[in-house]
Amino acid sequence: MSHVISVELESAHELATRMVPFFKYTSFLMPGTSKRYYKLGERLDMSLTLHDRPTPFYFSTQVTWLFEDRQLPCVLTLLPKDLATGHRLNYLTHKHKSEYGKLFRSLLNSCAT
């Protein structure tokens, strides 16, 4: 059984700061507001509200990346069954993502050393 979580972000711009650019399916960093520790492979049903959009997005995700330091956010990836929602989120965040992709790569490189 999957765990349901609700995430609220200010805008598509804020979502873009959390997108992981080189995963096959739409992926993003889970906001660090939760006190709960997730497990690799855990499935989560999500409600994502962007304050600049009229309706929330509903989709299923899976925890696909955990940093050794549990204070860092985990990476959630939309499941293939929610591919259309992934395309919509990518469209909303496209113009914001290129700079943030560079920042995420530097974060991964600093954690790998």
C-alpha positions in Angstrom: 0.0 0.0 0.0 1.4 3.4 -0.9 1.7 6.4 1.3 -0.1 9.6 0.2 1.7 13.0 0.6 0.7 16.5 -0.3 3.2 19.0 -1.5 2.6 22.7 -1.9 5.0 24.9 -3.9 4.8 28.6 -4.8 5.2 28.2 -8.6 6.4 26.3 -11.6 9.7 28.2 -11.1 10.1 26.6 -7.6 9.3 23.2 -9.1 11.9 23.7 -11.7 14.5 24.2 -9.0 13.7 20.7 -7.8 13.7 18.9 -11.2 16.3 16.2 -11.9 17.3 16.8 -15.5 18.9 13.5 -16.6 16.5 10.8 -15.3 14.4 8.9 -17.9 11.1 9.8 -16.3 10.1 13.1 -14.7 11.9 13.3 -11.4 12.3 16.0 -8.7 13.8 16.5 -5.2 11.2 16.0 -2.5 10.9 19.2 -0.4 12.7 18.8 2.9 9.7 19.7 5.0 8.9 16.1 6.0 10.2 14.5 9.1 9.6 11.1 7.6 12.5 9.1 6.2 11.7 7.3 2.9 12.9 4.0 1.7 14.5 3.4 -1.7 11.8 2.0 -4.0 8.9 3.1 -1.8 5.8 4.2 -3.8 4.0 7.4 -2.9 0.8 8.9 -4.2 1.2 12.6 -4.4 -0.9 15.7 -4.6 1.2 18.6 -5.9 -0.2 22.1 -5.6 1.4 25.0 -7.4 0.0 28.3 -6.1 0.2 29.8 -9.5 -2.0 27.0 -11.1 -5.7 26.7 -10.6 -5.8 22.9 -9.9 -3.4 20.4 -8.2 -1.6 17.6 -10.0 -2.3 14.0 -8.8 0.2 11.3 -9.6 2.2 8.3 -8.3 5.9 8.3 -7.6 8.7 6.1 -6.5 11.7 7.0 -4.4 14.6 6.5 -6.8 17.5 8.2 -5.1 18.5 8.6 -1.5 21.5 10.6 -0.3 23.7 9.1 2.4 23.0 12.3 4.5 19.3 11.9 5.3 19.0 15.6 5.9 19.2 16.0 2.1 16.0 15.6 0.1 15.3 12.3 -1.7 14.5 12.1 -5.4 11.0 11.1 -6.5 10.3 9.8 -10.0 6.8 9.7 -11.6 5.8 6.2 -12.5 5.4 5.4 -16.2 1.6 5.2 -15.8 1.6 9.0 -15.1 3.7 9.9 -18.2 1.2 12.5 -19.4 1.4 14.3 -16.1 5.2 14.2 -16.3 5.0 15.8 -19.7 2.7 18.6 -18.4 5.2 19.2 -15.5 8.1 19.3 -17.9 6.3 21.7 -20.1 5.5 24.1 -17.2 9.1 24.0 -16.0 11.1 23.9 -19.3 12.2 27.5 -19.4 13.5 27.4 -15.8 15.4 24.1 -15.8 18.7 24.6 -17.6 20.4 26.6 -14.8 19.0 24.3 -12.1 20.3 21.2 -13.9 23.8 22.5 -13.5 23.3 23.1 -9.8 21.9 19.6 -9.3 24.9 18.0 -11.1 27.3 20.0 -8.9 25.4 18.7 -5.8 25.7 15.1 -7.0 29.4 15.6 -7.7 30.0 17.1 -4.3 28.2 14.1 -2.6 30.2 11.6 -4.6 33.6 12.8 -3.4 
